[in-house]
Amino acid sequence: MNRFKTMAIVSLAALALSACTEKEKAESVEKFTYTVEEFADLQILRYQIPDWDSLSFENKAFLYYVSEAAKCGRDITFDQFGKYNLRIRKAIEKIIEEYKGDRESSDYKEFLVYAKRVFFSNGIYHHYGEEKFLPGCSQEYFKSLMESTGQGALCEELLPVIFDPALLPMRRCNDTKIDLVANSAVNFYEGGLTTEEVNNFYDKMEDPADPRPISYGLNSKLVKNEDGTIVEKPWRVGGIYSKSIEKIIENLLKAKEYAETEGQKNGIDLLVKYYQTGDLKVWDEYNIQWVDDGAKIVDFTNGFIEDYDDPLGRKATWEGIANFKDLGASRRTEAISAQAQWFEQNSPVDNRFKKESVKGVSAKVINVTALGGSCYPATPIGINLPNANWIRKEYGSKSVTINNITEAYDKAADESPKSVLTEFAWDENEIETCKKYGTITSNLHTDLHECLGHASGQLLPNVSGGALKEFSSALEEARADLFALYYLADNKLVEMGLVPDADAYKAEYMSYIRNGLFTQFTRIELGKKNTEAHMQNRKLVSEWVFEKGAKDNVIEKKSRDGKTYFVINDFVKLRHLFGELLAEIQRIKSEGDYKAGKKLIETYAVNIDPALHKEVLERYAALNLKPYKGFINPDIVPVVKKGKVVDYKVVYNNDYLKQMLEYGKKYSFE
């Protein structure tokens, strides 16, 4: 799932019962508070599920079970993000549940902040920056908590992992000057494997001439035995994570009873077969079925899907999302996808790298009913699947924008009196342009990125989809972003009625450059490098066009009252630069030019100007805003009468810690 992570955009109607009057609906929206709590650099939000009561009983039942399936893989994600994460989480849960001492002390409050961060990040590494974060209390105090709850025997093993900043410091290493595998804490490799050994293992399997290659290594741990032999241990029933996968299957089979179409039922059968066998050919069969299962309303993603967290871009993290289609909002994405061939043909890339026929690009706006695995609590706002290039070329893809998540971001921002826009925009014209058009163009950026950007282009014959290795994710996100940025300024969108006028795109150009060059680094500690794929993408794009447009002063770095601003002086030339970089990154991907891709990332995407970094952190801190946001899920609760389920209702939670502890009890199987 190529994910699109940015601030949210569209604000549609909030949840209201279908029988309510318009006045009652307005009151319902007004009473719903999106912000739950804040701690560290995090803000916890809620999201609503609009139009729930307009769904059929069968749709609700299907969503209930696929939502349960989405929650059943939580332990998998924790374990994948580091081999100590599960034991640390369970030790923390036991302390919170059983500690009899002073819970009002400053030490305990610091421990509780650490606990909440671990729950949020699915482990002891920052969910975005990927560095290990440390407790605010002392090691001695933490030890006393463990001992007082009968966990003293674990202290010797776990406390150094928790408190030593030099021990397993990064979840995913991206410093190519050192060994990526050996210096990553992710639990994908075992036995002292090196990057060279892993690459050699899979290079022997892959056939560059295979037009339909499986995703080698996607769903397994690679282990080096004491005798030096290297073997794969699959994540499947009877293998690693068997208990969790069995629960996922149990809920998927219950959901199958309420599936909309035979195609959707067949897809579930294939997914279950894949989980049972670990056969990646079956995974491909499932994805082909999933792309066009005929379902009109309800859908889900579930599996080992994204490889962002693997330093080599091969192993996939488990995730799950349950969702249904927003029929009204989907008209926009459907209009875009219907013109996919026009956009492909008019792209500024070399004709050799264009698809002659763009197949099966389906696009919709969805509302999620549950987030799970690596999509919980932090989640993407856009999805494009499947990831296999040959399936996308021959069968197409699904692209979605997640409406109720973007709405929650917007509504939560409205609850805050302070704004990043007013602090970092150069003048009132920029502020007013972004306020007038920002929602529209940011939303279209997501649509174009997901619906068409990821679906565009093709690899040349004999080029492997994994040729760009550790740089593939950032370069792919940059490619999709550039596709969206280039077309946002095209008059085609005006002709299609998707933007109100030809100047609307300027709002997104302003926001993108401001964020890519400057404001996104509020998310990174001073002195740290830029490591997350989506942030690298935005920095790469913005830094490249800033540098290449310098002689024409396309983007100007200005200063006023000791504060830095980035101002676009020539929007037409900026669009041309976006097109140039899109053409080059498409060439890099199509040709598998690892060397050129590496140079782009290392030159433009990684290192942050320390003076600018210090300034942006100080200015952002003065706003008292949290740079990262995540969600707690609502509960879907069966309504039972006379021993029979007659309906499903939505219950909105407002206690983050309570949900984390409940999930630790209900959805922990490993």
Summary of the structure (lengths in Angstrom):
residues: 670
radius of gyration: 24.1
end to end distance: 25.2
largest distance: 76.2
contacts: 2316
relative contact order: 0.14
helix: 49%
strand: 16%
